[in-house]
Amino acid sequence: MSGRRAVLVLALGTAVSTGGGAQAQDLGIPVRSGPFTTAQSGEHNLDCGNSHDLLDASITGTTSRRERCAEREGGGSGTAAPATALGGTALGPQFTTAQTGRQNLNCGNSADVVTVNVLATVEEEIVCESRDHRTGGPGESAAADRGPSPEGVGTAAPATALGGTALGPQFTTAQTGRQNLNCGNSADVVTVNVLSRVRKRTTCLAEERAPATGAPGHGPGTATAGSGTALGPRTTTAQTGEQNVHCGAGSDLVGVPLGRSEKDTTCRADRATGSPG
């Protein structure tokens, strides 16, 4: 059993990877980068398990990829500054993600340029979950939804993601509010399966159990996603409010399925609020 192999990524990774793991800064200062730009503000926002290889080849072997990311409980600062992510120029796939608020998941998306499987077995499993079962006082359970905004207290801070220029597929995602899921989507350029078995499974779960606060409702905030220029498929998603789900969509450019291919995506946003104390 061998790990996931990416032939050209090893040679070009250093040249193109300048912004992986960037985080939202105080006061909403924009995060600027190229291939993989992430700005997050608030609580329990997950951006993980996404695939963005230039070339991924599996020949007569078994490739197994399993990734799990999870957040449980945990308090926040009580406010969420705006999150702004600006894409730059990428010599391959480009992911530009901005998330603010609470339990926004962007996981298990695929933007590979060329994938070749010949007489191979490929298994990928991405599990992304946020579980918040806190028992706080009034106002605590929704504190991270609030932030500085023209609408005032009680409105989620804005999230803005603007794609740049990519010589490959492009994902641009902005999510603000609570429990917005963008998972298991595919925007690959060329995929060739020859007598191979490919199985991909993505699971996204946002679960919240909190006491009722008696506080006024929280506005949805604003989410802005603008696509840039891409030589390949482009996927642009903006979600604002509560419990928006965009999962399992495919916008691949070319697929040659001369083997067995299975794709299974599960997304669930679940929130239960008890009686005020």
C-alpha positions as CSV (number, residue, x, y, z in Angstrom):
1,M,0.0,0.0,0.0
2,S,1.5,3.3,-1.0
3,G,0.4,6.9,-0.4
4,R,-1.0,9.2,-3.0
5,R,1.5,10.0,-5.7
6,A,1.7,13.3,-7.5
7,V,4.5,13.3,-10.1
8,L,4.8,16.9,-11.2
9,V,3.7,18.4,-7.9
10,L,7.0,17.4,-6.3
11,A,8.9,19.3,-8.9
12,L,6.7,22.4,-9.0
13,G,5.3,22.5,-5.5
14,T,7.9,24.9,-4.1
15,A,7.5,27.2,-7.0
16,V,3.7,27.6,-6.9
17,S,2.8,27.0,-3.2
18,T,3.1,30.4,-1.6
19,G,-0.1,30.7,0.5
20,G,-1.2,27.5,2.0
21,G,-2.8,27.8,5.4
22,A,-3.1,31.6,5.5
23,Q,-5.5,32.8,8.2
24,A,-7.8,35.8,8.5
25,Q,-6.1,38.6,10.4
26,D,-7.6,41.1,12.9
27,L,-9.8,43.9,11.5
28,G,-10.4,42.1,8.3
29,I,-7.0,42.7,6.7
30,P,-7.1,40.9,3.3
31,V,-5.1,37.7,2.8
32,R,-3.4,37.8,-0.5
33,S,-1.7,34.8,-2.2
34,G,-1.7,32.6,-5.3
35,P,-2.6,28.9,-5.5
36,F,-4.2,28.1,-2.1
37,T,-5.5,31.1,-0.2
38,T,-7.6,30.7,2.9
39,A,-9.1,33.4,5.2
40,Q,-11.2,32.3,8.2
41,S,-12.7,34.2,11.1
42,G,-15.0,33.0,13.7
43,E,-15.4,29.5,15.1
44,H,-15.1,25.9,13.8
45,N,-14.5,26.8,10.2
46,L,-12.9,23.9,8.3
47,D,-11.0,23.9,5.0
48,C,-9.4,20.5,4.5
49,G,-9.1,17.4,2.4
50,N,-9.1,19.3,-0.9
51,S,-7.2,17.8,-3.8
52,H,-5.2,20.0,-6.2
53,D,-2.6,18.0,-8.1
54,L,-1.1,18.9,-11.4
55,L,-0.6,15.3,-12.3
56,D,-1.7,12.3,-10.2
57,A,-0.7,8.8,-11.6
58,S,-1.5,5.4,-10.2
59,I,-0.2,2.5,-12.2
60,T,-0.9,-1.2,-11.2
61,G,-0.9,-0.4,-7.5
62,T,-3.1,0.5,-4.6
63,T,-3.4,4.1,-3.5
64,S,-5.1,4.9,-0.2
65,R,-5.8,8.4,1.0
66,R,-7.7,9.0,4.2
67,E,-8.0,12.4,5.9
68,R,-10.0,13.4,8.9
69,C,-10.4,16.9,10.3
70,A,-12.6,17.7,13.3
71,E,-13.4,20.5,15.7
72,R,-15.2,19.9,19.0
73,E,-16.5,22.3,21.6
74,G,-14.2,25.3,22.0
75,G,-15.0,28.9,22.8
76,G,-14.3,31.9,20.6
77,S,-13.5,35.5,21.0
78,G,-17.2,36.5,20.8
79,T,-16.6,38.5,17.6
80,A,-15.7,37.6,14.1
81,A,-13.7,40.1,11.9
82,P,-14.4,40.1,8.2
83,A,-12.5,37.5,6.1
84,T,-11.1,38.5,2.7
85,A,-9.1,36.1,0.5
86,L,-7.6,37.4,-2.8
87,G,-6.2,34.9,-5.3
88,G,-3.0,35.7,-7.2
89,T,-1.4,33.8,-10.1
90,A,-1.1,30.0,-10.0
91,L,0.7,27.6,-12.4
92,G,-2.0,25.0,-11.7
93,P,-5.2,24.7,-9.7
94,Q,-6.3,27.6,-7.5
95,F,-8.4,27.5,-4.3
96,T,-9.5,30.8,-2.8
97,T,-11.6,30.5,0.3
98,A,-13.1,33.0,2.8
99,Q,-15.3,31.9,5.7
100,T,-16.6,33.8,8.7
101,G,-19.2,32.9,11.3
102,R,-19.6,29.4,12.7
103,Q,-19.3,25.8,11.4
104,N,-18.6,26.6,7.8
105,L,-17.1,23.6,6.0
106,N,-15.2,23.5,2.7
107,C,-13.9,20.0,2.4
108,G,-13.2,17.1,0.0
109,N,-13.3,19.1,-3.2
110,S,-11.2,18.0,-6.2
111,A,-9.4,20.3,-8.7
112,D,-6.8,18.1,-10.2
113,V,-5.4,18.9,-13.7
114,V,-4.6,15.4,-15.0
115,T,-5.4,12.1,-13.2
116,V,-4.4,8.7,-14.8
117,N,-5.3,5.4,-13.2
118,V,-4.2,2.2,-15.0
119,L,-4.9,-1.2,-13.5
120,A,-5.0,0.4,-10.2
121,T,-7.1,0.6,-7.0
122,V,-7.7,4.1,-5.6
123,E,-9.5,4.7,-2.4
124,E,-10.0,8.2,-1.0
125,E,-12.0,9.0,2.2
126,I,-12.4,12.5,3.6
127,V,-14.2,13.1,6.8
128,C,-14.8,16.6,7.9
129,E,-16.9,17.3,11.0
130,S,-17.6,20.1,13.5
131,R,-19.5,19.2,16.6
132,D,-20.3,21.9,19.2
133,H,-22.2,20.7,22.3
134,R,-21.3,23.5,24.6
135,T,-23.5,24.5,27.5
136,G,-22.8,28.2,27.9
137,G,-24.7,31.1,29.3
138,P,-27.0,33.5,27.3
139,G,-25.4,34.7,24.1
140,E,-22.4,32.4,24.2
141,S,-23.6,29.9,21.7
142,A,-23.9,32.4,18.9
143,A,-21.2,34.9,19.9
144,A,-18.9,34.1,17.0
145,D,-21.6,35.0,14.4
146,R,-21.3,38.6,15.4
147,G,-18.7,41.0,14.1
148,P,-18.1,44.6,13.0
149,S,-20.5,45.4,10.1
150,P,-22.5,48.4,8.9
151,E,-25.7,46.5,10.0
152,G,-24.5,46.5,13.6
153,V,-24.3,43.8,16.3
154,G,-26.1,40.7,15.5
155,T,-25.0,40.5,11.9
156,A,-22.4,38.0,10.7
157,A,-19.2,39.6,9.5
158,P,-18.8,39.6,5.7
159,A,-16.7,37.0,3.7
160,T,-15.1,37.9,0.4
161,A,-13.3,35.6,-2.0
162,L,-12.0,36.8,-5.3
163,G,-10.2,34.3,-7.7
164,G,-7.1,35.3,-9.5
165,T,-5.5,33.7,-12.6
166,A,-5.0,30.0,-12.8
167,L,-3.5,27.7,-15.4
168,G,-5.9,25.0,-14.2
169,P,-9.3,24.6,-12.5
170,Q,-10.4,27.1,-10.0
171,F,-12.5,27.0,-6.8
172,T,-13.7,30.3,-5.3
173,T,-15.8,30.0,-2.1
174,A,-17.2,32.5,0.3
175,Q,-19.4,31.5,3.3
176,T,-20.7,33.5,6.1
177,G,-23.3,32.7,8.8
178,R,-23.7,29.3,10.3
179,Q,-23.4,25.7,9.1
180,N,-22.8,26.3,5.4
181,L,-21.3,23.3,3.7
182,N,-19.4,23.1,0.4
183,C,-18.1,19.6,0.1
184,G,-17.3,16.8,-2.3
185,N,-17.4,18.9,-5.5
186,S,-15.3,18.1,-8.5
187,A,-13.7,20.4,-11.1
188,D,-11.0,18.2,-12.6
189,V,-9.7,18.8,-16.1
190,V,-8.8,15.3,-17.5
191,T,-9.4,12.0,-15.7
192,V,-8.5,8.7,-17.4
193,N,-9.5,5.3,-15.8
194,V,-8.3,2.2,-17.5
195,L,-9.4,-1.1,-15.9
196,S,-9.1,0.5,-12.5
197,R,-11.3,0.8,-9.5
198,V,-11.7,4.2,-8.0
199,R,-13.8,4.9,-4.9
200,K,-14.1,8.4,-3.4
201,R,-16.1,9.1,-0.3
202,T,-16.6,12.5,1.3
203,T,-18.5,13.1,4.6
204,C,-19.3,16.5,6.0
205,L,-21.1,17.1,9.2
206,A,-21.9,20.3,11.1
207,E,-23.7,19.6,14.3
208,E,-24.6,22.1,17.1
209,R,-26.3,21.5,20.4
210,A,-26.7,24.6,22.4
211,P,-29.1,26.2,24.9
212,A,-31.5,28.9,23.7
213,T,-30.2,32.3,24.4
214,G,-33.2,34.5,24.2
215,A,-31.1,36.9,22.2
216,P,-32.4,38.5,19.0
217,G,-31.8,36.7,15.7
218,H,-28.6,37.1,13.8
219,G,-28.5,38.6,10.3
220,P,-27.0,36.6,7.5
221,G,-24.1,38.9,6.7
222,T,-22.8,39.2,3.2
223,A,-20.8,36.6,1.1
224,T,-19.1,37.6,-2.1
225,A,-17.4,35.2,-4.4
226,G,-16.0,36.4,-7.7
227,S,-14.3,34.0,-10.2
228,G,-11.1,35.0,-11.9
229,T,-9.5,33.6,-15.0
230,A,-8.9,29.9,-15.3
231,L,-7.7,27.4,-18.0
232,G,-10.1,24.7,-16.9
233,P,-13.4,24.4,-15.0
234,R,-14.4,27.1,-12.6
235,T,-16.6,26.7,-9.5
236,T,-17.8,29.8,-7.7
237,T,-19.9,29.5,-4.5
238,A,-21.3,32.2,-2.2
239,Q,-23.5,31.1,0.8
240,T,-24.9,33.3,3.4
241,G,-27.3,32.7,6.3
242,E,-27.9,29.3,7.9
243,Q,-27.6,25.7,6.7
244,N,-26.9,26.1,3.0
245,V,-25.6,22.9,1.4
246,H,-23.7,22.6,-1.9
247,C,-22.2,19.1,-2.2
248,G,-21.4,16.4,-4.7
249,A,-21.5,18.6,-7.8
250,G,-19.3,17.7,-10.7
251,S,-18.0,20.1,-13.4
252,D,-15.2,18.0,-14.8
253,L,-14.0,18.9,-18.3
254,V,-13.0,15.5,-19.7
255,G,-13.5,12.0,-18.2
256,V,-12.6,8.7,-19.8
257,P,-14.2,6.0,-17.5
258,L,-12.8,2.7,-18.8
259,G,-13.0,1.2,-15.4
260,R,-15.2,1.3,-12.3
261,S,-15.7,4.6,-10.6
262,E,-17.7,5.3,-7.4
263,K,-18.4,8.7,-5.8
264,D,-20.3,9.1,-2.5
265,T,-20.8,12.4,-0.8
266,T,-22.8,12.9,2.4
267,C,-23.5,16.4,3.8
268,R,-25.5,17.2,6.9
269,A,-26.1,20.4,8.8
270,D,-27.9,19.9,12.1
271,R,-28.7,22.3,14.9
272,A,-30.9,21.9,17.9
273,T,-31.6,24.7,20.5
274,G,-32.9,24.0,23.9
275,S,-35.2,26.1,26.1
276,P,-33.7,29.3,27.6
277,G,-32.5,28.9,31.1
